[in-house]
Amino acid sequence: MTDESLEQLLRELLVLDEPAREERLHAAFGDDQDQLEQARQRLRALEEVTLPAVTLDGATVVRIDVARLQSLFAQAVLLEPPARGELLARIEAEDPLLRQALGKMLLTDHVLQDRTRHPVAVATHGR
């Protein structure tokens, strides 16, 4: 397996759960324990860079594809409420944790926009 094809495989494995990852690794490397372990180590290193740990509720730590989250956020802020709801529903079906993180980003964005539109109301309300 070339370095390029290994990198492609590892990127594909990032979005899979652990059993599916192991299945794909064994399909690619068979029972070669050295290659399997090297691939697992490279996958862990890639995961730490690509999918940083995020805390969603103050206790649960998950790994989220930040680049995808940013891309979806950029799409969502441009959509009107009905279309935004459809996008969020589609994401919820695919990845509930990603949907939760996106929802928190959208809520934060909404609050920040509201504060910039009505700074006096926010300042007096906070007292």
N, CA, C and O atoms as a printed pandas DataFrame, in Angstrom:
     atom_number atom_name residue_name chain_id  residue_number  x_coord  y_coord  z_coord
0              1         N          MET        A               1    0.852   -1.170    0.000
1              2        CA          MET        A               1    0.000    0.000    0.000
2              3         C          MET        A               1    0.901    1.238    0.000
3              4         O          MET        A               1    1.826    1.345    0.806
4              5         N          THR        A               2    0.622    2.163   -0.906
5              6        CA          THR        A               2    1.417    3.386   -0.974
6              7         C          THR        A               2    1.048    4.322    0.177
7              8         O          THR        A               2   -0.007    4.186    0.798
8              9         N          ASP        A               3    1.940    5.272    0.444
9             10        CA          ASP        A               3    1.652    6.258    1.498
10            11         C          ASP        A               3    0.381    7.035    1.185
11            12         O          ASP        A               3   -0.413    7.332    2.077
12            13         N          GLU        A               4    0.199    7.361   -0.088
13            14        CA          GLU        A               4   -0.990    8.120   -0.499
14            15         C          GLU        A               4   -2.271    7.319   -0.275
15            16         O          GLU        A               4   -3.259    7.854    0.229
16            17         N          SER        A               5   -2.255    6.040   -0.647
17            18        CA          SER        A               5   -3.457    5.221   -0.447
18            19         C          SER        A               5   -3.699    4.953    1.041
19            20         O          SER        A               5   -4.847    4.837    1.470
20            21         N          LEU        A               6   -2.620    4.854    1.833
21            22        CA          LEU        A               6   -2.776    4.684    3.279
22            23         C          LEU        A               6   -3.405    5.937    3.890
23            24         O          LEU        A               6   -4.302    5.833    4.727
24            25         N          GLU        A               7   -2.942    7.120    3.478
25            26        CA          GLU        A               7   -3.528    8.372    3.979
26            27         C          GLU        A               7   -5.009    8.449    3.630
27            28         O          GLU        A               7   -5.825    8.855    4.457
28            29         N          GLN        A               8   -5.353    8.062    2.415
29            30        CA          GLN        A               8   -6.758    8.078    2.001
30            31         C          GLN        A               8   -7.578    7.123    2.867
31            32         O          GLN        A               8   -8.671    7.470    3.315
32            33         N          LEU        A               9   -7.054    5.930    3.101
33            34        CA          LEU        A               9   -7.745    4.957    3.948
34            35         C          LEU        A               9   -7.937    5.513    5.359
35            36         O          LEU        A               9   -9.023    5.403    5.928
36            37         N          LEU        A              10   -6.894    6.105    5.918
37            38        CA          LEU        A              10   -6.979    6.641    7.277
38            39         C          LEU        A              10   -8.016    7.758    7.366
39            40         O          LEU        A              10   -8.748    7.838    8.352
40            41         N          ARG        A              11   -8.089    8.614    6.359
41            42        CA          ARG        A              11   -9.091    9.691    6.356
42            43         C          ARG        A              11  -10.509    9.117    6.283
43            44         O          ARG        A              11  -11.435    9.647    6.899
44            45         N          GLU        A              12  -10.666    8.044    5.535
45            46        CA          GLU        A              12  -11.979    7.389    5.465
46            47         C          GLU        A              12  -12.336    6.756    6.812
47            48         O          GLU        A              12  -13.498    6.763    7.216
48            49         N          LEU        A              13  -11.338    6.211    7.501
49            50        CA          LEU        A              13  -11.574    5.553    8.786
50            51         C          LEU        A              13  -11.939    6.535    9.896
51            52         O          LEU        A              13  -12.571    6.150   10.880
52            53         N          LEU        A              14  -11.548    7.796    9.746
53            54        CA          LEU        A              14  -11.818    8.794   10.787
54            55         C          LEU        A              14  -13.293    8.890   11.151
55            56         O          LEU        A              14  -13.630    9.098   12.317
56            57         N          VAL        A              15  -14.165    8.743   10.179
57            58        CA          VAL        A              15  -15.598    8.950   10.431
58            59         C          VAL        A              15  -16.310    7.680   10.874
59            60         O          VAL        A              15  -17.505    7.715   11.168
60            61         N          LEU        A              16  -15.596    6.563   10.926
61            62        CA          LEU        A              16  -16.218    5.292   11.301
62            63         C          LEU        A              16  -16.081    5.034   12.799
63            64         O          LEU        A              16  -15.182    5.563   13.453
64            65         N          ASP        A              17  -16.987    4.211   13.330
65            66        CA          ASP        A              17  -16.848    3.809   14.729
66            67         C          ASP        A              17  -15.765    2.732   14.833
67            68         O          ASP        A              17  -15.297    2.215   13.818
68            69         N          GLU        A              18  -15.375    2.402   16.053
69            70        CA          GLU        A              18  -14.241    1.503   16.285
70            71         C          GLU        A              18  -14.391    0.131   15.614
71            72         O          GLU        A              18  -13.446   -0.311   14.959
72            73         N          PRO        A              19  -15.531   -0.564   15.743
73            74        CA          PRO        A              19  -15.640   -1.872   15.079
74            75         C          PRO        A              19  -15.504   -1.781   13.555
75            76         O          PRO        A              19  -14.873   -2.634   12.932
76            77         N          ALA        A              20  -16.091   -0.757   12.971
77            78        CA          ALA        A              20  -15.996   -0.597   11.515
78            79         C          ALA        A              20  -14.563   -0.264   11.105
79            80         O          ALA        A              20  -14.093   -0.713   10.060
80            81         N          ARG        A              21  -13.875    0.518   11.921
81            82        CA          ARG        A              21  -12.466    0.825   11.640
82            83         C          ARG        A              21  -11.631   -0.450   11.620
83            84         O          ARG        A              21  -10.851   -0.685   10.698
84            85         N          GLU        A              22  -11.809   -1.269   12.658
85            86        CA          GLU        A              22  -11.036   -2.508   12.749
86            87         C          GLU        A              22  -11.327   -3.429   11.567
87            88         O          GLU        A              22  -10.423   -4.063   11.022
88            89         N          GLU        A              23  -12.577   -3.494   11.186
89            90        CA          GLU        A              23  -12.957   -4.336   10.043
90            91         C          GLU        A              23  -12.247   -3.871    8.776
91            92         O          GLU        A              23  -11.711   -4.688    8.027
92            93         N          ARG        A              24  -12.242   -2.557    8.534
93            94        CA          ARG        A              24  -11.581   -2.016    7.343
94            95         C          ARG        A              24  -10.067   -2.198    7.413
95            96         O          ARG        A              24   -9.428   -2.493    6.403
96            97         N          LEU        A              25   -9.490   -2.023    8.611
97            98        CA          LEU        A              25   -8.049   -2.226    8.758
98            99         C          LEU        A              25   -7.671   -3.670    8.456
99           100         O          LEU        A              25   -6.686   -3.924    7.763
100          101         N          HIS        A              26   -8.451   -4.616    8.974
101          102        CA          HIS        A              26   -8.162   -6.033    8.714
102          103         C          HIS        A              26   -8.373   -6.371    7.244
103          104         O          HIS        A              26   -7.660   -7.212    6.697
104          105         N          ALA        A              27   -9.329   -5.737    6.606
105          106        CA          ALA        A              27   -9.531   -5.964    5.174
106          107         C          ALA        A              27   -8.327   -5.456    4.380
107          108         O          ALA        A              27   -7.941   -6.058    3.378
108          109         N          ALA        A              28   -7.741   -4.354    4.828
109          110        CA          ALA        A              28   -6.607   -3.771    4.115
110          111         C          ALA        A              28   -5.288   -4.478    4.412
111          112         O          ALA        A              28   -4.456   -4.630    3.518
112          113         N          PHE        A              29   -5.084   -4.916    5.669
113          114        CA          PHE        A              29   -3.780   -5.447    6.070
114          115         C          PHE        A              29   -3.794   -6.909    6.486
115          116         O          PHE        A              29   -2.749   -7.467    6.819
116          117         N          GLY        A              30   -4.948   -7.527    6.473
117          118        CA          GLY        A              30   -5.025   -8.926    6.870
118          119         C          GLY        A              30   -4.634   -9.103    8.323
119          120         O          GLY        A              30   -5.090   -8.359    9.191
120          121         N          ASP        A              31   -3.788  -10.092    8.590
121          122        CA          ASP        A              31   -3.368  -10.370    9.963
122          123         C          ASP        A              31   -1.954   -9.879   10.264
123          124         O          ASP        A              31   -1.351  -10.303   11.250
124          125         N          ASP        A              32   -1.418   -8.989    9.423
125          126        CA          ASP        A              32   -0.074   -8.451    9.640
126          127         C          ASP        A              32   -0.117   -7.475   10.817
127          128         O          ASP        A              32   -0.467   -6.306   10.654
128          129         N          GLN        A              33    0.243   -7.972   12.006
129          130        CA          GLN        A              33    0.122   -7.184   13.236
130          131         C          GLN        A              33    0.968   -5.909   13.215
131          132         O          GLN        A              33    0.556   -4.882   13.755
132          133         N          ASP        A              34    2.146   -5.971   12.597
133          134        CA          ASP        A              34    2.996   -4.774   12.533
134          135         C          ASP        A              34    2.323   -3.669   11.724
135          136         O          ASP        A              34    2.267   -2.517   12.155
136          137         N          GLN        A              35    1.814   -4.032   10.550
137          138        CA          GLN        A              35    1.144   -3.031    9.717
138          139         C          GLN        A              35   -0.141   -2.532   10.375
139          140         O          GLN        A              35   -0.456   -1.344   10.308
140          141         N          LEU        A              36   -0.877   -3.439   11.007
141          142        CA          LEU        A              36   -2.104   -3.031   11.701
142          143         C          LEU        A              36   -1.793   -2.031   12.804
143          144         O          LEU        A              36   -2.482   -1.019   12.937
144          145         N          GLU        A              37   -0.766   -2.304   13.591
145          146        CA          GLU        A              37   -0.423   -1.405   14.695
146          147         C          GLU        A              37    0.088   -0.067   14.183
147          148         O          GLU        A              37   -0.247    0.978   14.741
148          149         N          GLN        A              38    0.896   -0.086   13.126
149          150        CA          GLN        A              38    1.377    1.171   12.545
150          151         C          GLN        A              38    0.204    2.004   12.023
151          152         O          GLN        A              38    0.159    3.219   12.218
152          153         N          ALA        A              39   -0.733    1.342   11.366
153          154        CA          ALA        A              39   -1.908    2.056   10.845
154          155         C          ALA        A              39   -2.746    2.624   11.990
155          156         O          ALA        A              39   -3.241    3.747   11.897
156          157         N          ARG        A              40   -2.907    1.855   13.066
157          158        CA          ARG        A              40   -3.668    2.346   14.231
158          159         C          ARG        A              40   -2.992    3.568   14.848
159          160         O          ARG        A              40   -3.666    4.528   15.222
160          161         N          GLN        A              41   -1.664    3.535   14.957
161          162        CA          GLN        A              41   -0.936    4.671   15.527
162          163         C          GLN        A              41   -1.080    5.907   14.648
163          164         O          GLN        A              41   -1.308    7.008   15.150
164          165         N          ARG        A              42   -0.949    5.729   13.348
165          166        CA          ARG        A              42   -1.101    6.869   12.437
166          167         C          ARG        A              42   -2.528    7.401   12.469
167          168         O          ARG        A              42   -2.751    8.607   12.372
168          169         N          LEU        A              43   -3.491    6.493   12.605
169          170        CA          LEU        A              43   -4.891    6.910   12.686
170          171         C          LEU        A              43   -5.132    7.732   13.952
171          172         O          LEU        A              43   -5.814    8.756   13.903
172          173         N          ARG        A              44   -4.577    7.293   15.082
173          174        CA          ARG        A              44   -4.730    8.054   16.334
174          175         C          ARG        A              44   -4.100    9.442   16.207
175          176         O          ARG        A              44   -4.677   10.431   16.659
176          177         N          ALA        A              45   -2.926    9.514   15.598
177          178        CA          ALA        A              45   -2.255   10.809   15.419
178          179         C          ALA        A              45   -3.073   11.718   14.501
179          180         O          ALA        A              45   -3.224   12.908   14.776
180          181         N          LEU        A              46   -3.594   11.163   13.424
181          182        CA          LEU        A              46   -4.423   11.935   12.498
182          183         C          LEU        A              46   -5.714   12.380   13.171
183          184         O          LEU        A              46   -6.183   13.497   12.955
184          185         N          GLU        A              47   -6.281   11.507   13.981
185          186        CA          GLU        A              47   -7.522   11.819   14.688
186          187         C          GLU        A              47   -7.326   12.995   15.645
187          188         O          GLU        A              47   -8.191   13.866   15.734
188          189         N          GLU        A              48   -6.215   13.029   16.351
189          190        CA          GLU        A              48   -5.959   14.109   17.306
190          191         C          GLU        A              48   -5.815   15.455   16.613
191          192         O          GLU        A              48   -6.188   16.487   17.170
192          193         N          VAL        A              49   -5.275   15.448   15.400
193          194        CA          VAL        A              49   -5.101   16.690   14.650
194          195         C          VAL        A              49   -6.401   17.096   13.956
195          196         O          VAL        A              49   -6.784   18.266   13.974
196          197         N          THR        A              50   -7.068   16.126   13.348
197          198        CA          THR        A              50   -8.252   16.404   12.537
198          199         C          THR        A              50   -9.519   16.522   13.360
199          200         O          THR        A              50  -10.380   17.349   13.061
200          201         N          LEU        A              51   -9.640   15.704   14.390
201          202        CA          LEU        A              51  -10.859   15.666   15.190
202          203         C          LEU        A              51  -10.539   15.989   16.645
203          204         O          LEU        A              51  -10.478   15.086   17.479
204          205         N          PRO        A              52  -10.334   17.260   16.955
205          206        CA          PRO        A              52  -10.007   17.584   18.343
206          207         C          PRO        A              52  -11.152   17.250   19.283
207          208         O          PRO        A              52  -12.315   17.212   18.881
208          209         N          ALA        A              53  -10.811   17.012   20.523
209          210        CA          ALA        A              53  -11.829   16.697   21.530
210          211         C          ALA        A              53  -12.631   17.954   21.842
211          212         O          ALA        A              53  -12.068   19.037   22.004
212          213         N          VAL        A              54  -13.945   17.800   21.925
213          214        CA          VAL        A              54  -14.860   18.906   22.189
214          215         C          VAL        A              54  -15.785   18.483   23.316
215          216         O          VAL        A              54  -16.268   17.351   23.331
216          217         N          THR        A              55  -16.037   19.378   24.258
217          218        CA          THR        A              55  -16.987   19.101   25.330
218          219         C          THR        A              55  -18.291   19.793   24.986
219          220         O          THR        A              55  -18.328   21.013   24.826
220          221         N          LEU        A              56  -19.365   19.018   24.873
221          222        CA          LEU        A              56  -20.653   19.582   24.476
222          223         C          LEU        A              56  -21.535   19.940   25.656
223          224         O          LEU        A              56  -22.238   20.950   25.613
224          225         N          ASP        A              57  -21.515   19.148   26.695
225          226        CA          ASP        A              57  -22.435   19.390   27.808
226          227         C          ASP        A              57  -21.704   19.580   29.137
227          228         O          ASP        A              57  -22.311   19.479   30.204
228          229         N          GLY        A              58  -20.432   19.848   29.070
229          230        CA          GLY        A              58  -19.663   20.040   30.288
230          231         C          GLY        A              58  -19.065   18.762   30.836
231          232         O          GLY        A              58  -18.209   18.812   31.719
232          233         N          ALA        A              59  -19.497   17.617   30.331
233          234        CA          ALA        A              59  -18.995   16.348   30.851
234          235         C          ALA        A              59  -18.565   15.402   29.733
235          236         O          ALA        A              59  -17.521   14.758   29.838
236          237         N          THR        A              60  -19.343   15.312   28.683
237          238        CA          THR        A              60  -19.075   14.364   27.615
238          239         C          THR        A              60  -18.048   14.943   26.647
239          240         O          THR        A              60  -18.242   16.029   26.101
240          241         N          VAL        A              61  -16.966   14.219   26.440
241          242        CA          VAL        A              61  -15.953   14.644   25.487
242          243         C          VAL        A              61  -16.102   13.779   24.248
243          244         O          VAL        A              61  -16.099   12.551   24.327
244          245         N          VAL        A              62  -16.232   14.434   23.105
245          246        CA          VAL        A              62  -16.383   13.725   21.843
246          247         C          VAL        A              62  -15.383   14.294   20.848
247          248         O          VAL        A              62  -14.782   15.343   21.080
248          249         N          ARG        A              63  -15.218   13.600   19.758
249          250        CA          ARG        A              63  -14.369   14.100   18.681
250          251         C          ARG        A              63  -15.277   14.478   17.520
251          252         O          ARG        A              63  -16.119   13.695   17.082
252          253         N          ILE        A              64  -15.084   15.690   17.039
253          254        CA          ILE        A              64  -15.925   16.214   15.968
254          255         C          ILE        A              64  -15.026   16.703   14.839
255          256         O          ILE        A              64  -13.970   17.288   15.080
256          257         N          ASP        A              65  -15.453   16.457   13.612
257          258        CA          ASP        A              65  -14.745   16.941   12.437
258          259         C          ASP        A              65  -14.971   18.450   12.356
259          260         O          ASP        A              65  -15.999   18.909   11.859
260          261         N          VAL        A              66  -14.000   19.209   12.850
261          262        CA          VAL        A              66  -14.154   20.657   12.963
262          263         C          VAL        A              66  -14.278   21.314   11.591
263          264         O          VAL        A              66  -15.046   22.264   11.436
264          265         N          ALA        A              67  -13.550   20.836   10.611
265          266        CA          ALA        A              67  -13.653   21.420    9.272
266          267         C          ALA        A              67  -15.072   21.258    8.730
267          268         O          ALA        A              67  -15.619   22.188    8.136
268          269         N          ARG        A              68  -15.663   20.092    8.930
269          270        CA          ARG        A              68  -17.041   19.875    8.478
270          271         C          ARG        A              68  -18.006   20.742    9.278
271          272         O          ARG        A              68  -18.945   21.308    8.718
272          273         N          LEU        A              69  -17.781   20.849   10.577
273          274        CA          LEU        A              69  -18.627   21.685   11.423
274          275         C          LEU        A              69  -18.578   23.138   10.950
275          276         O          LEU        A              69  -19.618   23.791   10.856
276          277         N          GLN        A              70  -17.398   23.643   10.657
277          278        CA          GLN        A              70  -17.266   25.019   10.185
278          279         C          GLN        A              70  -17.959   25.211    8.843
279          280         O          GLN        A              70  -18.607   26.233    8.616
280          281         N          SER        A              71  -17.826   24.238    7.963
281          282        CA          SER        A              71  -18.478   24.313    6.657
282          283         C          SER        A              71  -19.998   24.329    6.801
283          284         O          SER        A              71  -20.681   25.123    6.154
284          285         N          LEU        A              72  -20.521   23.450    7.649
285          286        CA          LEU        A              72  -21.969   23.409    7.869
286          287         C          LEU        A              72  -22.463   24.694    8.529
287          288         O          LEU        A              72  -23.549   25.177    8.206
288          289         N          PHE        A              73  -21.682   25.250    9.443
289          290        CA          PHE        A              73  -22.050   26.509   10.088
290          291         C          PHE        A              73  -22.136   27.624    9.048
291          292         O          PHE        A              73  -23.084   28.410    9.048
292          293         N          ALA        A              74  -21.140   27.687    8.159
293          294        CA          ALA        A              74  -21.144   28.711    7.111
294          295         C          ALA        A              74  -22.384   28.581    6.230
295          296         O          ALA        A              74  -22.958   29.588    5.817
296          297         N          GLN        A              75  -22.799   27.351    5.940
297          298        CA          GLN        A              75  -24.020   27.132    5.153
298          299         C          GLN        A              75  -25.252   27.546    5.944
299          300         O          GLN        A              75  -26.130   28.232    5.421
300          301         N          ALA        A              76  -25.315   27.129    7.199
301          302        CA          ALA        A              76  -26.518   27.330    8.013
302          303         C          ALA        A              76  -26.809   28.801    8.278
303          304         O          ALA        A              76  -27.972   29.205    8.271
304          305         N          VAL        A              77  -25.779   29.610    8.512
305          306        CA          VAL        A              77  -26.032   31.018    8.831
306          307         C          VAL        A              77  -26.590   31.779    7.637
307          308         O          VAL        A              77  -27.203   32.833    7.808
308          309         N          LEU        A              78  -26.388   31.264    6.446
309          310        CA          LEU        A              78  -26.903   31.928    5.250
310          311         C          LEU        A              78  -28.335   31.526    4.920
311          312         O          LEU        A              78  -28.980   32.163    4.088
312          313         N          LEU        A              79  -28.838   30.478    5.562
313          314        CA          LEU        A              79  -30.172   29.971    5.250
314          315         C          LEU        A              79  -31.244   30.642    6.096
315          316         O          LEU        A              79  -31.005   31.030    7.239
316          317         N          GLU        A              80  -32.423   30.770    5.512
317          318        CA          GLU        A              80  -33.590   31.249    6.254
318          319         C          GLU        A              80  -34.085   30.109    7.144
319          320         O          GLU        A              80  -33.751   28.951    6.892
320          321         N          PRO        A              81  -34.876   30.413    8.183
321          322        CA          PRO        A              81  -35.299   29.385    9.150
322          323         C          PRO        A              81  -35.868   28.084    8.562
323          324         O          PRO        A              81  -35.458   27.021    9.028
324          325         N          PRO        A              82  -36.774   28.082    7.581
325          326        CA          PRO        A              82  -37.266   26.766    7.122
326          327         C          PRO        A              82  -36.154   25.903    6.511
327          328         O          PRO        A              82  -36.061   24.710    6.796
328          329         N          ALA        A              83  -35.322   26.509    5.680
329          330        CA          ALA        A              83  -34.233   25.759    5.043
330          331         C          ALA        A              83  -33.176   25.362    6.072
331          332         O          ALA        A              83  -32.592   24.283    5.981
332          333         N          ARG        A              84  -32.934   26.230    7.043
333          334        CA          ARG        A              84  -31.974   25.915    8.104
334          335         C          ARG        A              84  -32.460   24.709    8.905
335          336         O          ARG        A              84  -31.670   23.831    9.251
336          337         N          GLY        A              85  -33.750   24.665    9.195
337          338        CA          GLY        A              85  -34.328   23.534    9.923
338          339         C          GLY        A              85  -34.169   22.227    9.167
339          340         O          GLY        A              85  -33.892   21.187    9.763
340          341         N          GLU        A              86  -34.346   22.282    7.841
341          342        CA          GLU        A              86  -34.165   21.080    7.017
342          343         C          GLU        A              86  -32.716   20.606    7.069
343          344         O          GLU        A              86  -32.449   19.409    7.178
344          345         N          LEU        A              87  -31.786   21.552    6.991
345          346        CA          LEU        A              87  -30.365   21.202    7.078
346          347         C          LEU        A              87  -30.055   20.567    8.428
347          348         O          LEU        A              87  -29.369   19.547    8.494
348          349         N          LEU        A              88  -30.557   21.165    9.503
349          350        CA          LEU        A              88  -30.308   20.629   10.845
350          351         C          LEU        A              88  -30.926   19.244   11.019
351          352         O          LEU        A              88  -30.335   18.378   11.664
352          353         N          ALA        A              89  -32.111   19.030   10.451
353          354        CA          ALA        A              89  -32.753   17.710   10.539
354          355         C          ALA        A              89  -31.927   16.657    9.806
355          356         O          ALA        A              89  -31.772   15.533   10.284
356          357         N          ARG        A              90  -31.401   17.029    8.646
357          358        CA          ARG        A              90  -30.571   16.091    7.879
358          359         C          ARG        A              90  -29.297   15.740    8.655
359          360         O          ARG        A              90  -28.883   14.581    8.695
360          361         N          ILE        A              91  -28.683   16.752    9.268
361          362        CA          ILE        A              91  -27.468   16.516   10.054
362          363         C          ILE        A              91  -27.789   15.667   11.279
363          364         O          ILE        A              91  -27.015   14.781   11.642
364          365         N          GLU        A              92  -28.931   15.936   11.920
365          366        CA          GLU        A              92  -29.360   15.158   13.099
366          367         C          GLU        A              92  -29.445   13.674   12.751
367          368         O          GLU        A              92  -29.031   12.822   13.537
368          369         N          ALA        A              93  -29.986   13.370   11.566
369          370        CA          ALA        A              93  -30.124   11.975   11.142
370          371         C          ALA        A              93  -28.758   11.329   10.901
371          372         O          ALA        A              93  -28.571   10.145   11.180
372          373         N          GLU        A              94  -27.811   12.105   10.385
373          374        CA          GLU        A              94  -26.483   11.573   10.074
374          375         C          GLU        A              94  -25.586   11.477   11.304
375          376         O          GLU        A              94  -24.918   10.466   11.523
376          377         N          ASP        A              95  -25.580   12.551   12.110
377          378        CA          ASP        A              95  -24.632   12.637   13.222
378          379         C          ASP        A              95  -25.193   13.552   14.309
379          380         O          ASP        A              95  -24.995   14.765   14.254
380          381         N          PRO        A              96  -25.889   12.987   15.294
381          382        CA          PRO        A              96  -26.517   13.808   16.336
382          383         C          PRO        A              96  -25.534   14.691   17.118
383          384         O          PRO        A              96  -25.890   15.801   17.513
384          385         N          LEU        A              97  -24.317   14.218   17.345
385          386        CA          LEU        A              97  -23.339   15.032   18.074
386          387         C          LEU        A              97  -22.900   16.238   17.256
387          388         O          LEU        A              97  -22.724   17.332   17.792
388          389         N          LEU        A              98  -22.726   16.034   15.965
389          390        CA          LEU        A              98  -22.376   17.145   15.086
390          391         C          LEU        A              98  -23.519   18.152   15.062
391          392         O          LEU        A              98  -23.284   19.360   15.069
392          393         N          ARG        A              99  -24.745   17.665   15.034
393          394        CA          ARG        A              99  -25.926   18.543   15.057
394          395         C          ARG        A              99  -25.980   19.341   16.358
395          396         O          ARG        A              99  -26.320   20.524   16.347
396          397         N          GLN        A             100  -25.651   18.705   17.466
397          398        CA          GLN        A             100  -25.660   19.390   18.757
398          399         C          GLN        A             100  -24.612   20.506   18.780
399          400         O          GLN        A             100  -24.891   21.612   19.241
400          401         N          ALA        A             101  -23.425   20.219   18.289
401          402        CA          ALA        A             101  -22.364   21.227   18.254
402          403         C          ALA        A             101  -22.744   22.378   17.329
403          404         O          ALA        A             101  -22.516   23.543   17.657
404          405         N          LEU        A             102  -23.322   22.055   16.179
405          406        CA          LEU        A             102  -23.747   23.089   15.237
406          407         C          LEU        A             102  -24.841   23.953   15.849
407          408         O          LEU        A             102  -24.835   25.172   15.682
408          409         N          GLY        A             103  -25.771   23.337   16.550
409          410        CA          GLY        A             103  -26.833   24.088   17.214
410          411         C          GLY        A             103  -26.279   25.070   18.230
411          412         O          GLY        A             103  -26.759   26.198   18.333
412          413         N          LYS        A             104  -25.268   24.645   18.984
413          414        CA          LYS        A             104  -24.645   25.541   19.971
414          415         C          LYS        A             104  -23.942   26.704   19.275
415          416         O          LYS        A             104  -24.000   27.838   19.750
416          417         N          MET        A             105  -23.284   26.428   18.157
417          418        CA          MET        A             105  -22.624   27.502   17.415
418          419         C          MET        A             105  -23.644   28.500   16.885
419          420         O          MET        A             105  -23.432   29.710   16.963
420          421         N          LEU        A             106  -24.753   27.994   16.346
421          422        CA          LEU        A             106  -25.786   28.881   15.802
422          423         C          LEU        A             106  -26.422   29.723   16.900
423          424         O          LEU        A             106  -26.699   30.905   16.698
424          425         N          LEU        A             107  -26.652   29.122   18.048
425          426        CA          LEU        A             107  -27.227   29.865   19.167
426          427         C          LEU        A             107  -26.269   30.968   19.626
427          428         O          LEU        A             107  -26.692   32.098   19.869
428          429         N          THR        A             108  -24.999   30.643   19.743
429          430        CA          THR        A             108  -23.997   31.636   20.133
430          431         C          THR        A             108  -23.942   32.762   19.114
431          432         O          THR        A             108  -23.875   33.935   19.484
432          433         N          ASP        A             109  -23.969   32.410   17.829
433          434        CA          ASP        A             109  -23.951   33.415   16.769
434          435         C          ASP        A             109  -25.172   34.323   16.876
435          436         O          ASP        A             109  -25.056   35.538   16.720
436          437         N          HIS        A             110  -26.330   33.750   17.138
437          438        CA          HIS        A             110  -27.568   34.527   17.262
438          439         C          HIS        A             110  -27.476   35.501   18.435
439          440         O          HIS        A             110  -27.866   36.662   18.307
440          441         N          VAL        A             111  -26.972   35.045   19.561
441          442        CA          VAL        A             111  -26.831   35.906   20.744
442          443         C          VAL        A             111  -25.854   37.042   20.461
443          444         O          VAL        A             111  -26.113   38.192   20.816
444          445         N          LEU        A             112  -24.733   36.721   19.823
445          446        CA          LEU        A             112  -23.748   37.762   19.515
446          447         C          LEU        A             112  -24.312   38.786   18.544
447          448         O          LEU        A             112  -24.070   39.982   18.704
448          449         N          GLN        A             113  -25.058   38.341   17.542
449          450        CA          GLN        A             113  -25.675   39.274   16.603
450          451         C          GLN        A             113  -26.696   40.146   17.312
451          452         O          GLN        A             113  -26.784   41.344   17.044
452          453         N          ASP        A             114  -27.462   39.561   18.208
453          454        CA          ASP        A             114  -28.466   40.313   18.946
454          455         C          ASP        A             114  -27.798   41.384   19.806
455          456         O          ASP        A             114  -28.309   42.499   19.910
456          457         N          ARG        A             115  -26.682   41.063   20.410
457          458        CA          ARG        A             115  -25.967   42.030   21.255
458          459         C          ARG        A             115  -25.409   43.182   20.430
459          460         O          ARG        A             115  -25.381   44.320   20.898
460          461         N          THR        A             116  -24.969   42.904   19.225
461          462        CA          THR        A             116  -24.429   43.986   18.401
462          463         C          THR        A             116  -25.543   44.855   17.839
463          464         O          THR        A             116  -25.325   46.037   17.573
464          465         N          ARG        A             117  -26.728   44.294   17.655
465          466        CA          ARG        A             117  -27.865   45.087   17.167
466          467         C          ARG        A             117  -28.468   45.935   18.273
467          468         O          ARG        A             117  -28.922   47.049   18.014
468          469         N          HIS        A             118  -28.482   45.430   19.504
469          470        CA          HIS        A             118  -29.127   46.111   20.625
470          471         C          HIS        A             118  -28.186   46.195   21.831
471          472         O          HIS        A             118  -28.484   45.626   22.881
472          473         N          PRO        A             119  -27.050   46.898   21.696
473          474        CA          PRO        A             119  -26.082   46.903   22.798
474          475         C          PRO        A             119  -26.609   47.553   24.078
475          476         O          PRO        A             119  -26.250   47.119   25.172
476          477         N          VAL        A             120  -27.442   48.574   23.969
477          478        CA          VAL        A             120  -27.950   49.250   25.164
478          479         C          VAL        A             120  -28.904   48.341   25.921
479          480         O          VAL        A             120  -28.833   48.241   27.146
480          481         N          ALA        A             121  -29.796   47.678   25.196
481          482        CA          ALA        A             121  -30.757   46.776   25.841
482          483         C          ALA        A             121  -30.032   45.642   26.555
483          484         O          ALA        A             121  -30.409   45.259   27.662
484          485         N          VAL        A             122  -29.017   45.118   25.938
485          486        CA          VAL        A             122  -28.265   44.025   26.553
486          487         C          VAL        A             122  -27.521   44.529   27.782
487          488         O          VAL        A             122  -27.485   43.854   28.811
488          489         N          ALA        A             123  -26.931   45.709   27.678
489          490        CA          ALA        A             123  -26.164   46.254   28.799
490          491         C          ALA        A             123  -27.064   46.535   29.998
491          492         O          ALA        A             123  -26.679   46.250   31.132
492          493         N          THR        A             124  -28.255   47.089   29.772
493          494        CA          THR        A             124  -29.145   47.387   30.897
494          495         C          THR        A             124  -29.830   46.140   31.413
495          496         O          THR        A             124  -30.128   46.046   32.604
496          497         N          HIS        A             125  -30.082   45.187   30.542
497          498        CA          HIS        A             125  -30.726   43.945   30.959
498          499         C          HIS        A             125  -29.802   43.142   31.873
499          500         O          HIS        A             125  -30.265   42.456   32.785
500          501         N          GLY        A             126  -28.507   43.229   31.627
501          502        CA          GLY        A             126  -27.545   42.466   32.411
502          503         C          GLY        A             126  -27.362   42.988   33.826
503          504         O          GLY        A             126  -26.747   42.310   34.650
504          505         N          ARG        A             127  -27.871   44.160   34.130
505          506        CA          ARG        A             127  -27.686   44.735   35.479
506          507         C          ARG        A             127  -28.688   44.240   36.458
507          508         O          ARG        A             127  -28.658   44.633   37.625
